[in-house]
Amino acid sequence: MKQIQKHKKTFLYVGLGILAIAFAFKFTVAPAYYFWLLLSTAIIFKIFFLTAVFSEKGFRPSLWLCLILTGVALILASMLFKTVFPIPALYKVLFYGAISLKVTGLFLMIFSKRQE
């Protein structure tokens, strides 16, 4: 059991580290494909992390986690409506709705951790 816990933390921190490097490359003069390659790799590590968390026996997602994950899904959907099907009004509704869900989930997470 501790081995699974160790792998989950590894996936989380490696994914976050690669994501930080990707954004550092984005704001430098590095070619754009470095950013996209690192971003894709970070997303893969985050998927590994979430798969490990959700496959844990007896796992029940809390409200704050559901809100944050719904916000992530809405951001991905909004990017689809920004680039593939350019509908600016729908993009803005989805994007700002996702941001508000993620912020609400973050506040709930902070206050639920504080009460424990």
C-alpha positions in Angstrom: 0.0 0.0 0.0 2.8 2.4 0.8 4.4 1.7 -2.6 1.2 2.8 -4.4 1.2 6.0 -2.2 4.8 6.6 -3.2 4.0 6.2 -6.9 1.1 8.6 -6.7 3.2 11.3 -5.1 5.9 10.7 -7.7 3.4 11.1 -10.6 2.0 14.3 -9.0 5.3 16.0 -8.4 7.0 15.0 -11.7 3.9 16.2 -13.6 3.9 19.5 -11.7 7.7 19.9 -12.3 7.4 19.3 -16.0 4.5 21.7 -16.2 6.6 24.4 -14.6 9.4 23.8 -17.0 7.0 23.9 -19.9 5.7 27.3 -18.9 9.3 28.5 -18.4 10.0 27.5 -21.9 6.8 29.1 -23.2 7.9 32.5 -21.8 11.5 32.3 -23.2 12.7 32.2 -26.8 12.5 28.4 -26.9 10.6 26.9 -29.9 6.9 26.3 -29.4 7.2 22.6 -29.9 9.2 22.3 -26.6 6.3 23.8 -24.7 3.7 21.5 -26.4 5.9 18.4 -25.9 6.5 19.2 -22.2 2.8 20.1 -21.7 1.7 16.8 -23.2 4.1 14.9 -21.0 2.9 16.8 -17.9 -0.7 15.9 -18.8 0.2 12.3 -19.1 1.8 12.2 -15.7 -1.3 14.0 -14.3 -3.5 11.3 -15.9 -1.4 8.6 -14.2 -1.8 10.4 -10.9 -5.5 10.7 -11.2 -5.9 7.1 -12.4 -3.9 5.9 -9.3 -6.1 8.0 -7.0 -9.4 7.0 -8.5 -8.5 3.3 -8.6 -7.7 3.2 -4.9 -10.1 0.9 -3.0 -12.7 2.8 -1.0 -12.0 6.2 -2.7 -14.9 8.6 -2.6 -14.3 12.0 -4.2 -15.2 15.0 -2.2 -17.1 18.0 -3.5 -14.0 20.2 -3.9 -12.3 17.5 -6.0 -15.4 17.1 -8.2 -15.6 20.9 -8.7 -11.9 21.2 -9.7 -12.1 18.3 -12.1 -15.3 19.7 -13.7 -13.5 23.0 -14.1 -10.6 21.2 -15.9 -13.0 19.5 -18.2 -14.8 22.8 -19.0 -11.5 24.5 -19.7 -10.6 21.7 -22.2 -14.1 22.1 -23.8 -13.7 25.9 -24.0 -10.4 25.5 -25.8 -12.2 23.3 -28.3 -14.7 26.1 -28.9 -11.9 28.7 -29.1 -9.8 26.9 -31.7 -11.7 24.2 -33.6 -15.2 25.6 -33.6 -14.7 29.4 -33.0 -17.8 30.5 -31.0 -16.5 33.4 -28.8 -19.6 33.7 -26.6 -19.7 29.9 -25.8 -15.9 29.9 -25.2 -16.2 32.8 -22.7 -19.1 31.2 -20.8 -17.3 27.8 -20.6 -13.9 29.4 -19.7 -15.1 31.7 -17.0 -17.5 29.1 -15.6 -14.6 26.7 -15.4 -12.5 29.3 -13.6 -15.3 30.0 -11.1 -15.7 26.2 -10.5 -12.0 25.8 -9.9 -11.7 28.7 -7.5 -14.8 27.5 -5.6 -13.3 24.0 -5.4 -10.0 25.5 -4.2 -11.7 27.5 -1.4 -13.7 24.4 -0.3 -10.5 22.4 -0.3 -8.7 24.9 1.9 -11.5 25.3 4.3 -12.2 21.5 4.6 -8.5 20.9 5.3 -8.5 23.6 7.9 -11.4 22.0 9.8 -9.7 18.6 10.0 
